[in-house]
Amino acid sequence: WHPDGHAFWARCKLVLGSCPEKLMFDAWSEVAMYVRHLPHISAECRLTLEEELRLHEMLSDTTKDVLAREVQRCCGKDYEPPTNLTYLASLMLSRFQVLHKT
């Protein structure tokens, strides 16, 4: 995807909010990729800080679940190096911690 595409899907999640219907896309992955590609997203497509914070509130449980699963998996006897999911979840948590301080 183009970096602006991740911004589009992140904005869709904001608009749809807590819609009871199942979304046709993985909102958590799209927001994670939005955060990862933030330096490459055009200014016109970027979310405001308030919008990013709202997304964090919507998705924070999912982020914590991803990290908890990865920590549990890595602490087992079949240890493997952290996956891309761990990286993305950590990146999202770091980004939103910075936003909460502003």
Contact map, one row per residue, 1 for C-alpha under 8 A:
111011000000000000000000000000000000000000000000000000000000000000000000000000000000000000000000000000
111111000000000000000000000000000000000000000000000000000000000000000000000000000000000000000000000000
111111100000000000000000000000001100110110000000000000000000000000000000000000000000000000000000000000
011111110000000000000000000000000000000011001100000000000000000000000000000000000000000000000000000000
111111111000000000000000000000000000000000000000000000000000000000000000000000000000000000000000000000
111111111100000000000000000001101100000000000000000000000000000000000000000000000000000000000000000000
001111111110000000000000000001100100000010001110000000000000000000000000000000000000000000000000000000
000111111111000000000000000000000000000000001000000000000000000000000000000000000000000000000000000000
000011111111100000000000001001100000000000000000000000000000000000000000000000000000000000000000000000
000001111111110000000000001001100100000000000000000000100000000000000000000000000000000000000000000000
000000111111111000000000000000000000000000000010000000000000000000000000000000000000000000000000000000
000000011111111100000000000000000000000000000000000000000000000000000000000000000000000000000000000000
000000001111111110000000001000000000000000000000000000100000000000000000000000000000000000000000000000
000000000111111110000000000000000000000000000000001001100000000000000000000000000000000000000000000000
000000000011111110000000000000000000000000000000000000000000000000000000000000000000000000000000000000
000000000001111111100000000000000000000000000000000000000000000000000000000000000000000000000000000000
000000000000111111100000000000000000000000000000000000000100000000000000000000000000000000000000000000
000000000000000111110000000000000000000000000000000000000000000000000000000000000000000000000000000000
000000000000000111111100000000000000000000000000000000000000000000000000000000000000000000000000000000
000000000000000001111100000000000000000000000000000000000000000000000000000000000000000000000000000000
000000000000000000111110000000000000000000000000000000000000000000000000000000000000000000000000000000
000000000000000000111111000000000000000000000000000000000000000000000000000000000000000000000000000000
000000000000000000001111111000000000000000000000000000000000000000000000000000000000000000000000000000
000000000000000000000111110000000000000000000000000000000000000000000000000000000000000000000000000000
000000000000000000000011111001000000000000000000000000000000000000000000000000000000000000000000000000
000000000000000000000011111111000000000000000000000000000000000000000000000000000000000000000000000000
000000001100100000000010111111100000000000000000000000000000000000000000000000000000000000000000000000
000000000000000000000000011111110000000000000000000000000010011000000000000000000000000000000000000000
000000000000000000000000011111111000000000000000000000000000000000000000000000000000000000000000000000
000001101100000000000000111111111100000000000000000000000000000000000000000000000000000000000000000000
000001101100000000000000001111111110000000000000000000100000000000000000000000000000000000000000000000
000000000000000000000000000111111111000000000000000000000000000000000000000000000000000110110000000000
001001000000000000000000000011111111100000000000000000000000000000000000000000000000000100000000000000
001001100100000000000000000001111111110010000000000000000000000000000000000000000000000000000000000000
000000000000000000000000000000111111110000000000000000000000000000000000000000000000000000110010000000
000000000000000000000000000000011111110000000000000000000000000000000000000000000000000100100000000000
001000000000000000000000000000001111111110000000000000000000000000000000000000000000000000000000000000
001000000000000000000000000000000111111110000100000000000000000000000000000000000000000000000000000000
000000000000000000000000000000000000111110000000000000000000000000000000000000000000000000000000000000
001000000000000000000000000000000000111111000000000000000000000000000000000000000000000000000000000000
001100100000000000000000000000000100111111101100000000000000000000000000000000000000000000000000000000
000100000000000000000000000000000000000111111100000000000000000000000000000000000000000000000000000000
000000000000000000000000000000000000000011111100000000000000000000000000000000000000000000000000000000
000000000000000000000000000000000000000001111100000000000000000000000000000000000000000000000000000000
000100110000000000000000000000000000000011111110000000000000000000000000000000000000000000000000000000
000100100000000000000000000000000000010011111111000000000000000000000000000000000000000000000000000000
000000100010000000000000000000000000000000001111111100000000000000000000000000000000000000000000000000
000000000000000000000000000000000000000000000111111100000000000000000000000000000000000000000000000000
000000000000000000000000000000000000000000000011111110000000000000000000000000000000000000000000001000
000000000000000000000000000000000000000000000011111111000000000000000000000000000000000000000000000000
000000000000010000000000000000000000000000000011111111100000000000000000000000000000000000000000000000
000000000000000000000000000000000000000000000011111111110000000000000000000000000000000000000001000000
000000000000000000000000000000000000000000000000111111111000000000000000000000000000000000000001001100
000000000000010000000000000000000000000000000000011111111100000000000000000000000000000000000000000000
000000000100110000000000000000100000000000000000001111111110000000000000000000000000000000000000000000
000000000000000000000000000000000000000000000000000111111111000000000000000000000000000000000001000000
000000000000000000000000000000000000000000000000000011111111000000000000000000000000000000000000000000
000000000000000010000000000000000000000000000000000001111111100000000000000000000000000000000000000000
000000000000000000000000000100000000000000000000000000111111111000000000000000000000000000000000000000
000000000000000000000000000000000000000000000000000000011111111100000000000000000000000000000000000000
000000000000000000000000000000000000000000000000000000000111111110000000000000000000000000000000000000
000000000000000000000000000100000000000000000000000000000011111111000000000000000000000000000000000000
000000000000000000000000000100000000000000000000000000000011111111100000000000000000000010011000000000
000000000000000000000000000000000000000000000000000000000001111111110000000000000000000010000000000000
000000000000000000000000000000000000000000000000000000000000111111111000000000000000000000000000000000
000000000000000000000000000000000000000000000000000000000000011111111100000000000000110010000000000000
000000000000000000000000000000000000000000000000000000000000001111111110000000000000110011000000000000
000000000000000000000000000000000000000000000000000000000000000111111111000000000000000000000000000000
000000000000000000000000000000000000000000000000000000000000000011111111100000000000000000000000000000
000000000000000000000000000000000000000000000000000000000000000001111111110000000110010000000000000000
000000000000000000000000000000000000000000000000000000000000000000111111111000000000000000000000000000
000000000000000000000000000000000000000000000000000000000000000000011111111100000000000000000000000000
000000000000000000000000000000000000000000000000000000000000000000001111111101100000000000000000000000
000000000000000000000000000000000000000000000000000000000000000000000111111111111100000000000000000000
000000000000000000000000000000000000000000000000000000000000000000000011111111100000000000000000000000
000000000000000000000000000000000000000000000000000000000000000000000001111111100000000000000000000000
000000000000000000000000000000000000000000000000000000000000000000000000011111100000000000000000000000
000000000000000000000000000000000000000000000000000000000000000000000000111111110000000000000000000000
000000000000000000000000000000000000000000000000000000000000000000000000111111111000000000000000000000
000000000000000000000000000000000000000000000000000000000000000000000000010001111100000000000000000000
000000000000000000000000000000000000000000000000000000000000000000000000010000111110000000000000000000
000000000000000000000000000000000000000000000000000000000000000000000100010000011111111000000000000000
000000000000000000000000000000000000000000000000000000000000000000000100000000001111111000000000000000
000000000000000000000000000000000000000000000000000000000000000000000000000000000111111100000000000000
000000000000000000000000000000000000000000000000000000000000000001100000000000000111111110000000000000
000000000000000000000000000000000000000000000000000000000000000001100100000000000111111111000000000000
000000000000000000000000000000000000000000000000000000000000000000000000000000000111111111100000000000
000000000000000000000000000000011001000000000000000000000000000000000000000000000001111111110000000000
000000000000000000000000000000010000000000000000000000000000001101100000000000000000111111111000000000
000000000000000000000000000000000000000000000000000000000000000000100000000000000000011111111100000000
000000000000000000000000000000010011000000000000000000000000000000000000000000000000001111111110000000
000000000000000000000000000000010010000000000000000000000000001000000000000000000000000111111111000000
000000000000000000000000000000000000000000000000000000000000001000000000000000000000000011111111100000
000000000000000000000000000000000000000000000000000000000000000000000000000000000000000001111111110000
000000000000000000000000000000000010000000000000000000000000000000000000000000000000000000111111111000
000000000000000000000000000000000000000000000000000110010000000000000000000000000000000000011111111100
000000000000000000000000000000000000000000000000000000000000000000000000000000000000000000001111111110
000000000000000000000000000000000000000000000000000000000000000000000000000000000000000000000111111111
000000000000000000000000000000000000000000000000100010000000000000000000000000000000000000000011111111
000000000000000000000000000000000000000000000000000010000000000000000000000000000000000000000001111111
000000000000000000000000000000000000000000000000000000000000000000000000000000000000000000000000111111
000000000000000000000000000000000000000000000000000000000000000000000000000000000000000000000000011111
